[in-house]
Amino acid sequence: MGYQAALEDRFRNPHIKHRTYQIAMDGSQKLPQRILGTVCDSKANTSTLALAAAGWMRYVRSVDEKGAAFQVQDPLCEVLKQKSNESNEPAEVAATLFGIESIFGSVSDNSAFKEQVVAHLENIMTKGMLETIKAHVAK
C-alpha cells in the first residue's frame, strides 16, 4: 500500500482520536527529526519540506489568520512566540527562527532550503496557508 493510501486510511479511521493540536504539539522537538533530518538526507527537491517548515514558523506565532490567539503546545513555546513575533517581515521571522540552533542547526549551511522556506513563509503570511498549499500542489 502506498504512503498516500495508508495516510487516507488512517484519517478515515474513527478510532484514532488525534486532534490537529496533538499533531502540531512539540514541533520544536519533531521538526529536526521529521523534516530537517530528511532535508539533510535528501538529494531531491525539498520544496514541500520547506513548506512544512514555513507552516510551522507561521504556526508558532500563536495567532491564526483571523487574528485570534491560541496556545502553542511546545517546550519552547514562549521563546518561539517571542522570537517569531519580533517582526512581521517573513524573511526576518525566518532568520530569527533559523537562529535557534537546537532546531535549525542541521540546515544552517543549506541556503537553498532556507530560501525556499522564506518564499513559502512570505506566501503564507500574505496569501494565507490554504492558498499557499493550493499553489504548491498545483505546481
HUTAHU-V405315 format. One record per residue. N is the residue number from 1. SS is DSSP state (H for helix, E for strand, - for the rest). PHI is phi in radians with two decimals (NA if undefined). D_FIRST is the distance of its C-alpha to the first C-alpha in Angstrom with 2 decimals. Layout:
N:SS:PHI:D_FIRST + N:SS:PHI:D_FIRST
This chain:
1:-:NA:0.00 + 2:-:-1.26:3.78 + 3:H:-1.01:6.64 + 4:H:-1.07:8.33 + 5:H:-1.11:6.38 + 6:H:-1.11:6.42 + 7:H:-1.14:9.92 + 8:H:-1.09:10.94 + 9:H:-1.06:10.30 + 10:H:-1.09:12.31 + 11:H:-1.14:14.96 + 12:H:-1.40:15.42 + 13:-:-1.26:16.03 + 14:-:-1.23:19.86 + 15:-:-1.50:20.31 + 16:-:-1.61:19.28 + 17:-:-1.82:22.55 + 18:-:-1.11:22.09 + 19:-:-1.71:24.53 + 20:H:-0.97:24.42 + 21:H:-1.11:27.38 + 22:H:-1.20:25.67 + 23:H:-1.21:22.87 + 24:H:-1.39:25.67 + 25:-:-1.14:28.09 + 26:-:1.08:29.13 + 27:H:-1.02:27.86 + 28:H:-1.13:30.51 + 29:H:-1.59:28.88 + 30:H:-1.44:25.22 + 31:H:-0.97:25.81 + 32:H:-1.05:27.10 + 33:H:-1.35:24.21 + 34:H:-1.58:21.21 + 35:H:-1.91:22.54 + 36:H:-1.22:25.64 + 37:H:-1.10:24.47 + 38:H:-1.18:21.65 + 39:H:-1.04:24.42 + 40:H:-1.13:26.50 + 41:H:-1.51:23.88 + 42:-:-1.66:22.73 + 43:-:-1.81:24.52 + 44:-:-1.50:22.46 + 45:-:-1.10:23.44 + 46:-:-1.84:23.73 + 47:H:-1.06:24.71 + 48:H:-1.21:21.83 + 49:H:-1.15:22.51 + 50:H:-1.14:26.15 + 51:H:-1.11:25.49 + 52:H:-1.08:23.96 + 53:H:-1.13:27.07 + 54:H:-1.15:29.37 + 55:H:-1.06:27.93 + 56:H:-1.12:28.59 + 57:H:-1.06:32.07 + 58:H:-1.20:32.79 + 59:H:-1.05:31.57 + 60:-:-1.23:33.86 + 61:-:-1.21:36.85 + 62:-:1.18:36.66 + 63:E:-2.44:37.62 + 64:-:-1.38:35.43 + 65:-:-1.19:36.00 + 66:-:-1.68:38.61 + 67:-:1.62:40.54 + 68:-:-1.44:39.70 + 69:E:-1.33:39.55 + 70:-:-2.52:36.87 + 71:-:-1.65:36.48 + 72:-:-1.46:33.97 + 73:-:-1.63:32.86 + 74:-:-2.80:33.09 + 75:-:-1.07:35.44 + 76:-:-1.86:36.80 + 77:H:-0.94:37.00 + 78:H:-1.18:40.71 + 79:H:-1.12:40.65 + 80:H:-1.09:37.67 + 81:H:-1.09:39.33 + 82:H:-1.11:42.66 + 83:H:-1.16:41.45 + 84:H:-1.28:39.11 + 85:-:-1.87:41.96 + 86:-:-1.21:44.68 + 87:-:-2.58:44.17 + 88:-:-1.85:42.69 + 89:-:-1.54:42.15 + 90:H:-0.90:38.47 + 91:H:-1.12:39.46 + 92:H:-1.28:41.67 + 93:H:-1.04:39.14 + 94:H:-1.08:36.58 + 95:H:-1.04:39.28 + 96:H:-1.12:40.36 + 97:H:-1.24:36.92 + 98:H:-1.04:36.19 + 99:-:-1.28:39.33 + 100:-:-1.45:37.72 + 101:H:-1.01:37.23 + 102:H:-1.13:35.22 + 103:H:-1.73:32.46 + 104:H:-1.83:32.79 + 105:H:-0.99:34.61 + 106:H:-1.21:31.76 + 107:H:-2.01:31.80 + 108:-:-1.03:35.56 + 109:-:-1.73:36.14 + 110:-:-1.65:33.24 + 111:H:-1.14:35.27 + 112:H:-1.11:32.74 + 113:H:-1.10:30.14 + 114:H:-1.09:32.95 + 115:H:-1.14:34.12 + 116:H:-1.09:30.71 + 117:H:-1.04:30.74 + 118:H:-1.06:34.28 + 119:H:-1.07:33.49 + 120:H:-1.14:30.61 + 121:H:-1.10:32.83 + 122:H:-1.07:35.64 + 123:H:-1.11:33.53 + 124:H:-1.06:32.32 + 125:H:-1.32:35.92 + 126:H:-1.79:37.43 + 127:H:-1.87:34.95 + 128:-:1.71:32.84 + 129:H:-1.16:29.27 + 130:H:-1.06:27.85 + 131:H:-1.13:29.67 + 132:H:-1.14:28.66 + 133:H:-1.14:24.95 + 134:H:-1.00:25.43 + 135:H:-1.14:27.38 + 136:H:-1.14:24.91 + 137:H:-1.16:21.96 + 138:H:-1.20:24.36 + 139:-:-1.27:25.07
